[in-house]
Amino acid sequence: MREPAVLFTLCVVVVSLLVGLPEGARQGQDIKCGACRALVDEMDWAISQIDPKKTIQTGSYRINPDGSQSIREVPLARSEGNLLELMEEVCERMQDYGELMDSTDSSRSTYVRVTSRNGEAMDLSEAKLDSRVTSSLKFACETIAEQHEDELIEFFGHETENVKDKLCSQRTDLCDYALKIPHDEL
């Protein structure tokens, strides 16, 4: 008689775990997607802060047999070295983000900047500020920057449109629903 009771209890526990799993998985996906989108915003902003007239020489300083060198000048803002340096710092800015519950779908979260870059007041009435969220965003950002370093350099090395969709949805599949997220106008 005890075996059916134990079996029933075990089934209830397993079913309750399985029912709760999609919520946690979706929340993890929301964090990854939000971190990717925030990373793109922060990289775009950091690149825009660098003087577009500044250039850096790249290539080889060795002299070719014909006496020429393979040196070319590229904009500093989009050089590989600068992009790598920016990627090391960009995830620190995840502390400036908060969670915003989607008003149309209460189970989805988006992440918005809650600290302005220029000191202006911001409407934070809808945003939830939580240290667990910012640390999760920072960890996800660092993971994305490490795992997708080549893609980030590829997209930011050239002025590419819709980097959020191309990187976060199409190339990495971090945002399966991102095409429904409204785009920011710069």
N, CA, C and O of each residue as an XYZ file, in Angstrom:
744
protein
N       0.816     -1.193      0.000
C       0.000      0.000      0.000
C       0.865      1.265      0.000
O       0.457      2.304     -0.518
N       2.073      1.164      0.591
C       2.952      2.329      0.640
C       3.539      2.639     -0.731
O       3.800      3.803     -1.037
N       3.750      1.629     -1.556
C       4.359      1.857     -2.869
C       3.508      2.764     -3.739
O       4.066      3.680     -4.343
N       2.197      2.580     -3.848
C       1.411      3.510     -4.666
C       1.453      4.939     -4.130
O       1.464      5.886     -4.916
N       1.477      5.112     -2.819
C       1.541      6.458     -2.250
C       2.877      7.120     -2.579
O       2.924      8.301     -2.924
N       3.956      6.354     -2.469
C       5.281      6.890     -2.804
C       5.356      7.210     -4.293
O       5.884      8.248     -4.690
N       4.824      6.311     -5.107
C       4.824      6.524     -6.551
C       3.997      7.753     -6.921
O       4.399      8.541     -7.777
N       2.846      7.914     -6.279
C       1.993      9.072     -6.532
C       2.709     10.366     -6.138
O       2.677     11.345     -6.883
N       3.351     10.372     -4.977
C       4.089     11.550     -4.510
C       5.226     11.878     -5.465
O       5.452     13.045     -5.787
N       5.934     10.866     -5.915
C       7.018     11.073     -6.861
C       6.497     11.668     -8.167
O       7.122     12.572     -8.723
N       5.371     11.179     -8.661
C       4.768     11.710     -9.891
C       4.362     13.163     -9.726
O       4.557     13.975    -10.631
N       3.792     13.497     -8.557
C       3.386     14.880     -8.301
C       4.607     15.795     -8.302
O       4.556     16.888     -8.866
N       5.685     15.372     -7.690
C       6.902     16.178     -7.646
C       7.472     16.371     -9.050
O       7.857     17.482     -9.414
N       7.527     15.307     -9.833
C       8.069     15.389    -11.194
C       7.215     16.303    -12.057
O       7.748     17.134    -12.791
N       5.892     16.160    -11.980
C       5.003     16.999    -12.780
C       5.141     18.465    -12.371
O       5.171     19.343    -13.234
N       5.223     18.740    -11.080
C       5.358     20.129    -10.641
C       6.683     20.725    -11.111
O       6.741     21.906    -11.455
N       7.736     19.930    -11.129
C       9.019     20.415    -11.642
C       8.948     20.695    -13.134
O       9.486     21.696    -13.608
N       8.291     19.820    -13.873
C       8.184     20.002    -15.317
C       7.309     21.188    -15.668
O       7.581     21.886    -16.645
N       6.265     21.430    -14.894
C       5.392     22.566    -15.162
C       6.139     23.867    -14.899
O       5.961     24.831    -15.643
N       6.958     23.919    -13.879
C       7.723     25.119    -13.559
C       8.917     25.339    -14.458
O       9.450     26.448    -14.492
N       9.359     24.336    -15.185
C      10.550     24.424    -16.020
C      10.442     25.445    -17.147
O      11.371     26.234    -17.317
N       9.352     25.477    -17.933
C       9.312     26.457    -19.012
C       9.407     27.894    -18.522
O      10.005     28.727    -19.202
N       8.841     28.209    -17.372
C       8.921     29.564    -16.836
C      10.370     29.940    -16.567
O      10.814     31.020    -16.958
N      11.107     29.064    -15.904
C      12.513     29.326    -15.623
C      13.344     29.380    -16.889
O      14.239     30.215    -17.017
N      13.050     28.494    -17.822
C      13.781     28.495    -19.091
C      13.504     29.782    -19.857
O      14.412     30.363    -20.451
N      12.254     30.225    -19.844
C      11.900     31.462    -20.543
C      12.579     32.645    -19.873
O      13.061     33.553    -20.551
N      12.620     32.641    -18.544
C      13.265     33.725    -17.826
C      14.760     33.766    -18.150
O      15.321     34.847    -18.328
N      15.404     32.608    -18.229
C      16.804     32.550    -18.610
C      17.022     33.047    -20.025
O      18.016     33.715    -20.311
N      16.091     32.717    -20.910
C      16.191     33.186    -22.287
C      15.989     34.698    -22.353
O      16.662     35.385    -23.121
N      15.061     35.215    -21.545
C      14.839     36.660    -21.509
C      16.099     37.385    -21.051
O      16.450     38.427    -21.605
N      16.784     36.842    -20.042
C      18.031     37.453    -19.545
C      19.088     37.459    -20.644
O      19.743     38.476    -20.871
N      19.257     36.321    -21.330
C      20.266     36.238    -22.393
C      19.941     37.205    -23.525
O      20.821     37.897    -24.037
N      18.673     37.245    -23.906
C      18.258     38.143    -24.980
C      18.449     39.597    -24.552
O      18.973     40.412    -25.311
N      18.021     39.912    -23.332
C      18.175     41.273    -22.832
C      19.627     41.692    -22.738
O      19.974     42.830    -23.055
N      20.477     40.775    -22.302
C      21.908     41.075    -22.206
C      22.503     41.314    -23.588
O      23.320     42.217    -23.766
N      22.101     40.518    -24.557
C      22.616     40.690    -25.919
C      22.193     42.041    -26.485
O      23.003     42.757    -27.072
N      20.927     42.380    -26.306
C      20.420     43.646    -26.830
C      21.068     44.840    -26.109
O      21.386     45.850    -26.737
N      21.260     44.717    -24.791
C      21.911     45.784    -24.035
C      23.378     45.913    -24.446
O      23.900     47.023    -24.550
N      24.037     44.788    -24.676
C      25.428     44.790    -25.113
C      25.561     45.538    -26.439
O      26.485     46.331    -26.617
N      24.643     45.285    -27.363
C      24.669     45.971    -28.660
C      24.453     47.471    -28.468
O      25.150     48.280    -29.078
N      23.487     47.845    -27.621
C      23.250     49.272    -27.362
C      24.478     49.939    -26.774
O      24.869     51.024    -27.204
N      25.083     49.292    -25.793
C      26.244     49.876    -25.129
C      27.448     49.952    -26.063
O      28.196     50.929    -26.020
N      27.647     48.946    -26.900
C      28.752     48.993    -27.872
C      28.513     50.117    -28.881
O      29.436     50.864    -29.206
N      27.280     50.240    -29.377
C      26.962     51.329    -30.310
C      27.254     52.682    -29.684
O      27.847     53.553    -30.319
N      26.836     52.856    -28.438
C      27.043     54.132    -27.761
C      28.538     54.399    -27.563
O      29.009     55.507    -27.818
N      29.278     53.392    -27.113
C      30.712     53.565    -26.870
C      31.452     53.905    -28.166
O      32.358     54.738    -28.167
N      31.065     53.263    -29.259
C      31.688     53.555    -30.557
C      31.373     54.984    -30.983
O      32.230     55.675    -31.532
N      30.144     55.423    -30.729
C      29.757     56.782    -31.142
C      30.491     57.863    -30.355
O      30.544     59.011    -30.797
N      31.059     57.523    -29.197
C      31.765     58.493    -28.374
C      33.209     58.730    -28.823
O      33.878     59.632    -28.317
N      33.681     57.934    -29.758
C      35.058     58.067    -30.244
C      35.062     58.971    -31.477
O      34.216     58.835    -32.360
N      36.006     59.876    -31.524
C      36.127     60.817    -32.634
C      36.251     60.043    -33.952
O      37.192     59.268    -34.118
N      35.320     60.240    -34.885
C      35.367     59.492    -36.155
C      36.571     59.844    -37.027
O      36.893     59.114    -37.965
N      37.233     60.953    -36.724
C      38.405     61.346    -37.519
C      39.656     60.592    -37.113
O      40.622     60.540    -37.874
N      39.653     60.002    -35.915
C      40.833     59.274    -35.448
C      40.964     57.964    -36.210
O      39.991     57.233    -36.395
N      42.183     57.684    -36.646
C      42.441     56.441    -37.372
C      43.619     55.720    -36.725
O      44.354     56.285    -35.914
N      43.770     54.478    -37.104
C      44.874     53.661    -36.617
C      45.414     52.881    -37.813
O      44.662     52.466    -38.695
N      46.729     52.690    -37.824
C      47.345     51.926    -38.909
C      47.317     50.446    -38.557
O      47.679     50.048    -37.449
N      46.885     49.646    -39.508
C      46.883     48.192    -39.321
C      47.608     47.546    -40.483
O      47.854     48.170    -41.515
N      47.934     46.320    -40.296
C      48.631     45.590    -41.346
C      50.022     45.212    -40.896
O      50.336     45.225    -39.705
N      50.842     44.879    -41.855
C      52.192     44.412    -41.568
C      53.188     45.529    -41.830
O      53.086     46.271    -42.807
N      54.144     45.621    -40.936
C      55.200     46.614    -41.129
C      56.385     46.042    -41.898
O      57.376     46.732    -42.139
N      56.270     44.774    -42.281
C      57.351     44.181    -43.078
C      57.309     44.749    -44.494
O      56.255     45.102    -45.024
N      58.465     44.819    -45.063
C      58.566     45.346    -46.429
C      58.451     44.185    -47.397
O      59.143     43.174    -47.276
N      57.561     44.357    -48.359
C      57.348     43.348    -49.387
C      58.520     43.346    -50.367
O      59.287     44.308    -50.407
N      58.669     42.282    -51.157
C      59.771     42.226    -52.128
C      59.788     43.396    -53.111
O      60.848     43.776    -53.609
N      58.617     43.964    -53.387
C      58.574     45.100    -54.313
C      58.854     46.434    -53.622
O      58.819     47.483    -54.265
N      59.133     46.399    -52.309
C      59.486     47.612    -51.571
C      58.303     48.296    -50.899
O      58.481     49.316    -50.232
N      57.098     47.754    -51.062
C      55.914     48.367    -50.454
C      55.605     47.709    -49.108
O      56.164     46.667    -48.763
N      54.716     48.332    -48.372
C      54.251     47.771    -47.107
C      52.743     47.570    -47.183
O      52.051     48.274    -47.918
N      52.243     46.609    -46.419
C      50.809     46.311    -46.396
C      50.157     46.999    -45.196
O      49.584     46.346    -44.325
N      50.255     48.318    -45.170
C      49.679     49.094    -44.071
C      48.478     49.856    -44.609
O      48.503     50.411    -45.707
N      47.428     49.864    -43.801
C      46.261     50.659    -44.176
C      45.731     51.342    -42.933
O      45.960     50.880    -41.815
N      45.027     52.434    -43.127
C      44.449     53.165    -42.005
C      42.965     52.840    -41.911
O      42.240     52.873    -42.905
N      42.535     52.529    -40.715
C      41.120     52.242    -40.459
C      40.660     53.156    -39.327
O      41.472     53.588    -38.509
N      39.364     53.451    -39.274
C      38.867     54.279    -38.173
C      39.138     53.607    -36.830
O      38.903     52.408    -36.680
N      39.623     54.356    -35.869
C      39.944     53.825    -34.554
C      38.718     53.201    -33.889
O      38.816     52.142    -33.267
N      37.575     53.851    -34.020
C      36.365     53.393    -33.337
C      35.987     51.969    -33.723
O      35.460     51.227    -32.894
N      36.243     51.583    -34.950
C      35.830     50.260    -35.422
C      37.009     49.314    -35.639
O      36.871     48.287    -36.303
N      38.161     49.658    -35.082
C      39.316     48.775    -35.200
C      39.159     47.599    -34.240
O      38.506     47.713    -33.203
N      39.754     46.486    -34.594
C      39.629     45.278    -33.775
C      40.148     45.496    -32.365
O      39.526     45.050    -31.401
N      41.269     46.169    -32.235
C      41.838     46.430    -30.914
C      40.913     47.253    -30.039
O      40.728     46.952    -28.860
N      40.330     48.295    -30.621
C      39.403     49.133    -29.864
C      38.145     48.357    -29.487
O      37.650     48.482    -28.367
N      37.630     47.562    -30.412
C      36.424     46.782    -30.124
C      36.681     45.777    -29.003
O      35.825     45.580    -28.141
N      37.840     45.149    -29.010
C      38.175     44.208    -27.933
C      38.254     44.926    -26.590
O      37.811     44.403    -25.567
N      38.819     46.120    -26.605
C      38.905     46.908    -25.373
C      37.513     47.302    -24.877
O      37.240     47.243    -23.678
N      36.642     47.700    -25.790
C      35.277     48.071    -25.411
C      34.519     46.867    -24.848
O      33.749     47.006    -23.898
N      34.736     45.685    -25.434
C      34.036     44.482    -24.961
C      34.451     44.108    -23.542
O      33.674     43.499    -22.808
N      35.669     44.469    -23.155
C      36.112     44.177    -21.796
C      35.377     45.027    -20.774
O      35.212     44.611    -19.627
N      34.933     46.215    -21.175
C      34.309     47.159    -20.260
C      32.789     47.192    -20.339
O      32.130     47.601    -19.383
N      32.231     46.769    -21.455
C      30.814     47.000    -21.725
C      29.887     46.305    -20.735
O      28.827     46.845    -20.418
N      30.241     45.157    -20.250
C      29.343     44.404    -19.364
C      29.221     45.036    -17.986
O      28.278     44.741    -17.251
N      30.167     45.905    -17.626
C      30.065     46.633    -16.358
C      28.847     47.555    -16.362
O      28.316     47.886    -15.302
N      28.411     47.965    -17.530
C      27.282     48.891    -17.635
C      25.926     48.211    -17.474
O      24.893     48.879    -17.526
N      25.916     46.894    -17.279
C      24.645     46.195    -17.061
C      24.014     46.601    -15.734
O      22.827     46.361    -15.515
N      24.800     47.217    -14.842
C      24.243     47.710    -13.582
C      23.303     48.887    -13.816
O      22.549     49.263    -12.919
N      23.339     49.465    -15.002
C      22.472     50.591    -15.349
C      21.146     50.149    -15.947
O      20.393     50.972    -16.467
N      20.855     48.850    -15.877
C      19.640     48.308    -16.481
C      18.710     47.747    -15.418
O      19.148     47.282    -14.366
N      17.417     47.802    -15.717
C      16.395     47.242    -14.846
C      15.448     46.385    -15.655
O      15.468     46.406    -16.886
N      14.628     45.642    -14.964
C      13.693     44.715    -15.604
C      12.362     45.419    -15.832
O      11.880     46.156    -14.972
N      11.779     45.185    -16.990
C      10.489     45.744    -17.350
C       9.605     44.595    -17.796
O       9.902     43.929    -18.788
N       8.524     44.359    -17.074
C       7.607     43.282    -17.451
C       6.805     43.725    -18.667
O       6.325     44.857    -18.722
N       6.663     42.843    -19.629
C       5.912     43.132    -20.841
C       4.437     43.253    -20.485
O       3.862     42.349    -19.878
N       3.829     44.368    -20.861
C       2.421     44.594    -20.506
C       1.471     43.701    -21.288
O       0.359     43.439    -20.830
N       1.886     43.226    -22.462
C       1.024     42.352    -23.254
C       1.186     40.891    -22.885
O       0.244     40.112    -23.029
N       2.348     40.508    -22.417
C       2.626     39.123    -22.042
C       3.335     39.160    -20.694
O       4.538     39.415    -20.630
N       2.598     38.907    -19.623
C       3.130     39.095    -18.278
C       4.278     38.145    -17.938
O       4.945     38.339    -16.921
N       4.522     37.140    -18.747
C       5.598     36.208    -18.429
C       6.919     36.585    -19.101
O       7.942     35.955    -18.831
N       6.918     37.585    -19.958
C       8.132     38.025    -20.643
C       8.693     39.264    -19.978
O       7.953     40.141    -19.533
N       9.999     39.322    -19.918
C      10.682     40.493    -19.372
C      11.576     41.097    -20.435
O      12.173     40.388    -21.246
N      11.657     42.402    -20.420
C      12.639     43.103    -21.235
C      13.489     43.913    -20.268
O      13.117     44.097    -19.109
N      14.610     44.386    -20.737
C      15.542     45.089    -19.876
C      15.837     46.441    -20.478
O      16.188     46.551    -21.653
N      15.691     47.470    -19.662
C      15.826     48.848    -20.125
C      16.849     49.574    -19.275
O      17.089     49.228    -18.118
N      17.435     50.570    -19.870
C      18.398     51.403    -19.161
C      17.631     52.239    -18.149
O      16.648     52.894    -18.497
N      18.076     52.217    -16.902
C      17.411     52.973    -15.843
C      18.253     54.157    -15.372
O      17.797     54.966    -14.564
N      19.463     54.253    -15.870
C      20.356     55.365    -15.555
C      20.689     56.069    -16.862
O      21.189     55.450    -17.802
N      20.409     57.370    -16.916
C      20.688     58.076    -18.168
C      22.185     58.322    -18.299
O      22.906     58.411    -17.306
N      22.623     58.428    -19.512
C      24.048     58.672    -19.769
C      24.434     60.129    -19.565
O      25.599     60.447    -19.323
N      23.438     61.014    -19.665
C      23.744     62.444    -19.567
C      23.193     63.092    -18.301
O      23.208     64.318    -18.193
N      22.708     62.311    -17.346
C      22.258     62.843    -16.071
C      20.811     63.301    -16.035
O      20.348     63.782    -15.000
N      20.081     63.164    -17.141
C      18.675     63.556    -17.164
C      17.841     62.573    -16.350
O      18.198     61.405    -16.205
N      16.727     63.066    -15.824
C      15.814     62.204    -15.072
C      15.114     61.244    -16.030
O      14.804     61.588    -17.170
N      14.876     60.035    -15.534
C      14.220     59.021    -16.360
C      12.981     58.513    -15.633
O      12.925     58.508    -14.403
N      11.981     58.081    -16.415
C      10.760     57.515    -15.839
C      11.043     56.059    -15.480
O      11.212     55.213    -16.359
N      11.092     55.779    -14.189
C      11.392     54.433    -13.713
C      10.184     53.763    -13.083
O      10.327     52.766    -12.374
N       8.990     54.301    -13.334
C       7.794     53.783    -12.678
C       7.486     52.340    -13.069
O       6.936     51.593    -12.261
N       7.819     51.945    -14.257
C       7.522     50.592    -14.731
C       8.676     49.617    -14.505
O       8.475     48.403    -14.523
N       9.861     50.136    -14.298
C      11.055     49.284    -14.204
C      11.246     48.760    -12.793
O      10.981     49.451    -11.809
N      11.711     47.527    -12.719
C      12.014     46.888    -11.441
C      13.533     46.859    -11.297
O      14.237     46.304    -12.140
N      14.024     47.462    -10.222
C      15.458     47.499     -9.976
C      15.798     46.397     -8.983
O      15.281     46.371     -7.866
N      16.666     45.496     -9.397
C      16.985     44.342     -8.565
C      18.438     43.952     -8.818
O      18.851     43.802     -9.968
N      19.212     43.788     -7.749
C      20.622     43.444     -7.905
C      20.799     42.057     -8.519
O      21.799     41.805     -9.192
N      19.843     41.153     -8.295
C      19.947     39.823     -8.913
C      19.802     39.918    -10.420
O      20.472     39.201    -11.163
N      18.926     40.807    -10.871
C      18.737     40.989    -12.308
C      19.999     41.565    -12.933
O      20.459     41.079    -13.966
N      20.562     42.597    -12.311
C      21.758     43.208    -12.905
C      22.940     42.247    -12.891
O      23.730     42.234    -13.835
N      23.076     41.441    -11.836
C      24.191     40.485    -11.834
C      23.953     39.385    -12.863
O      24.908     38.902    -13.472
N      22.705     38.980    -13.067
C      22.406     37.991    -14.116
C      22.670     38.565    -15.496
O      23.211     37.878    -16.363
N      22.292     39.824    -15.706
C      22.565     40.478    -16.987
C      24.066     40.588    -17.235
O      24.538     40.339    -18.344
N      24.805     40.960    -16.205
C      26.256     41.100    -16.357
C      26.900     39.758    -16.694
O      27.755     39.685    -17.576
N      26.497     38.705    -16.001
C      27.046     37.381    -16.278
C      26.695     36.936    -17.700
O      27.549     36.412    -18.416
N      25.432     37.145    -18.109
C      25.018     36.775    -19.468
C      25.777     37.595    -20.499
O      26.177     37.064    -21.536
N      25.979     38.874    -20.233
C      26.724     39.746    -21.146
C      28.159     39.259    -21.308
O      28.670     39.176    -22.425
N      28.804     38.938    -20.194
C      30.183     38.449    -20.252
C      30.274     37.138    -21.025
O      31.220     36.925    -21.782
N      29.298     36.268    -20.835
C      29.271     34.995    -21.554
C      29.099     35.224    -23.048
O      29.781     34.598    -23.860
N      28.190     36.118    -23.410
C      27.939     36.422    -24.826
C      29.186     37.040    -25.452
O      29.586     36.658    -26.551
N      29.803     38.001    -24.748
C      31.002     38.662    -25.282
C      32.128     37.661    -25.490
O      32.893     37.775    -26.448
N      32.234     36.687    -24.605
C      33.291     35.687    -24.726
C      32.990     34.674    -25.829
O      33.859     34.360    -26.642
N      31.768     34.169    -25.856
C      31.424     33.119    -26.814
C      31.233     33.639    -28.226
O      31.439     32.899    -29.187
N      30.842     34.899    -28.370
C      30.529     35.446    -29.696
C      31.427     36.630    -30.048
O      31.005     37.563    -30.732
N      32.652     36.578    -29.579
C      33.611     37.650    -29.816
C      33.814     37.910    -31.308
O      33.840     39.062    -31.742
N      33.958     36.843    -32.090
C      34.194     37.005    -33.529
C      33.016     37.682    -34.219
O      33.206     38.547    -35.073
N      31.791     37.284    -33.847
C      30.603     37.896    -34.443
C      30.499     39.371    -34.057
O      30.153     40.212    -34.886
N      30.798     39.676    -32.807
C      30.747     41.073    -32.367
C      31.736     41.919    -33.151
O      31.400     43.015    -33.599
N      32.947     41.420    -33.319
C      33.951     42.166    -34.082
C      33.517     42.298    -35.542
O      33.699     43.349    -36.158
N      32.947     41.237    -36.085
C      32.469     41.278    -37.474
C      31.403     42.356    -37.662
O      31.486     43.154    -38.596
N      30.399     42.382    -36.776
C      29.300     43.337    -36.929
C      29.727     44.765    -36.608
O      29.347     45.694    -37.321
N      30.506     44.953    -35.554
C      30.879     46.310    -35.165
C      32.102     46.820    -35.912
O      32.386     48.017    -35.866
N      32.834     45.952    -36.599
C      33.970     46.370    -37.404
C      33.537     47.175    -38.612
O      34.330     47.920    -39.189
N      32.296     47.026    -38.987
C      31.703     47.770    -40.108
C      30.397     48.356    -39.596
O      29.793     47.818    -38.668
N      29.971     49.431    -40.183
C      28.678     49.979    -39.782
C      27.600     49.084    -40.360
O      27.349     49.097    -41.565
N      26.970     48.314    -39.506
C      25.946     47.373    -39.912
C      24.620     47.816    -39.329
O      24.562     48.245    -38.176
N      23.558     47.719    -40.105
C      22.232     48.087    -39.615
C      21.590     46.896    -38.917
O      21.885     45.744    -39.235
N      20.721     47.181    -37.974
C      19.957     46.172    -37.233
C      20.854     45.109    -36.606
O      20.587     43.914    -36.729
N      21.904     45.542    -35.944
C      22.828     44.591    -35.310
C      22.092     43.752    -34.269
O      22.383     42.568    -34.101
N      21.139     44.367    -33.571
C      20.400     43.611    -32.550
C      19.743     42.384    -33.154
O      19.878     41.280    -32.626
N      19.035     42.569    -34.254
C      18.360     41.433    -34.884
C      19.356     40.469    -35.509
O      19.226     39.253    -35.361
N      20.342     41.004    -36.203
C      21.294     40.142    -36.894
C      22.130     39.322    -35.912
O      22.368     38.136    -36.144
N      22.571     39.933    -34.834
C      23.407     39.226    -33.880
C      22.575     38.412    -32.894
O      22.807     37.215    -32.723
N      21.621     39.051    -32.255
C      20.895     38.414    -31.151
C      19.850     37.409    -31.609
O      19.540     36.475    -30.870
N      19.303     37.573    -32.795
C      18.263     36.655    -33.266
C      18.766     35.701    -34.337
O      18.675     34.483    -34.187
N      19.295     36.257    -35.412
C      19.641     35.425    -36.558
C      20.929     34.638    -36.358
O      20.962     33.442    -36.650
N      21.981     35.269    -35.874
C      23.274     34.616    -35.794
C      23.402     33.724    -34.560
O      23.957     32.628    -34.644
N      22.891     34.186    -33.411
C      23.115     33.450    -32.172
C      21.865     32.771    -31.617
O      21.986     31.930    -30.725
N      20.693     33.095    -32.099
C      19.423     32.541    -31.600
C      19.208     32.817    -30.117
O      18.531     32.036    -29.448
N      19.759     33.892    -29.588
C      19.539     34.238    -28.184
C      18.151     34.834    -27.976
O      17.590     34.736    -26.884
N      17.603     35.442    -29.005
C      16.272     36.056    -28.929
C      15.376     35.405    -29.970
O      15.447     35.738    -31.153
N      14.541     34.486    -29.534
C      13.659     33.821    -30.493
C      12.448     34.664    -30.849
O      11.791     34.400    -31.856
N      12.144     35.657    -30.055
C      10.973     36.484    -30.273
C      11.336     37.933    -30.539
O      10.456     38.794    -30.524
N      12.591     38.224    -30.779
C      13.089     39.599    -30.824
C      12.506     40.411    -31.970
O      12.477     41.639    -31.892
N      12.052     39.777    -33.005
C      11.492     40.545    -34.112
C      10.217     41.258    -33.687
O       9.769     42.171    -34.381
N       9.620     40.862    -32.559
C       8.421     41.512    -32.043
C       8.760     42.664    -31.098
O       7.875     43.434    -30.725
N      10.036     42.792    -30.704
C      10.444     43.840    -29.787
C      10.617     45.130    -30.584
O      11.277     45.121    -31.623
N      10.030     46.251    -30.116
C      10.178     47.506    -30.871
C      11.631     47.955    -30.905
O      12.389     47.752    -29.956
N      11.998     48.570    -32.024
C      13.367     49.052    -32.212
C      13.502     50.470    -31.706
O      12.588     51.283    -31.847
N      14.635     50.759    -31.122
C      14.934     52.102    -30.660
C      15.392     52.918    -31.856
O      16.054     52.413    -32.763
N      15.032     54.163    -31.835
C      15.509     55.078    -32.878
C      16.696     55.839    -32.304
O      16.591     56.431    -31.230
N      17.803     55.829    -32.997
C      18.994     56.540    -32.501
C      18.990     57.952    -32.983
O      19.907     58.713    -32.674
